[in-house]
Amino acid sequence: MTGRTQALVAHPEQAQGGKLMRVIVDEARCEGHGLCQDSAPDVFELNDDGVAVVLVDPVPMALSRQAEAGVRVCPVAALSTAES
């Protein structure tokens, strides 16, 4: 984490009573294997340092399965999900 606090803004899916999925990257643990990006290219990419970056926050419902797949394939468990 960068130490910054991120505020969630109103999201259409939350307005419909749904929970918002967020993906958390443990930057210290990420080794840049890129399997998350391969599994979920609309959700993850690797930055110039080879660390996973979440492209959409919060993750839209339409991409939630893709995001979960990317989290599952991480060989060093650097990714996790949370609902808010």
N, C-alpha and C positions, 0 to 999 in steps of 0.2 A: 504494500500500500504506500501511497505517496504521503500519507498523513493529512490529506485534505478531506474535508467533509463534503459529501455530495448530497444535494437535496433532490428529492424526487418531485417532479412536477406532475400535475394531473395528466393522466394517460387515459385514452379512450377505453381501454379494457378495464381499467380500475373503475371508471365511471359506471361500467356495466356490472359491478360487483365482483370482478375477478381480481385475483392476487397478481402482483407483478413479480416476474422471475428476474433475478439478477444473477450474474455469473461473477464470481470472485477469482482473480488470478493471484496466486502466491508467487510474486515475482522472484523471490529468493529461491524458490523450489523449482521453477520452470527451467528446463534444460534445452528448450527450443527444438524438440523432436518434430513438431509441426503436425502431429496426428490430429489435434483438435481442428486445425485449419483444413486438413484433408477431409475430415468428417463433417465439418460445419463451416464451409467457406463464407456463408452469409453472416456468421456470428463471430468468427475468430480470424485473426491474421497475426503473423509474427512481425514485430517491429525490427528496426535496423540492428538491434542488439540480440535478436533471436528470441525475444520474450513474447509470449502470447498477449494479445490485446483484444479486448471485447469490443466489437464494432457497434453493437446496439445495446443500450442500457436505458431502460429495462428491456428485456428480451420480449418481443411481441409473441403472442400466443402462436401465431403461424410458424414461428421459428423455435418454439420451445423444445420440440423433439430433437431437432437438429442440435440445439445447444446442449441438451442432456447427453446426446451421443458424443459430442466433442469432449464433454467433461469425463465421461466413462472411459474413453480411450487413452487418456493421459497416463503414460507409464510411471510418472512420478507423483501422481495425485496433486498436481499444482492447481487444479481447478475445482471449484465447488459451486453449488447453487444455493440461493437463499430466496425466500419469498418475502415480500413486503406489502 
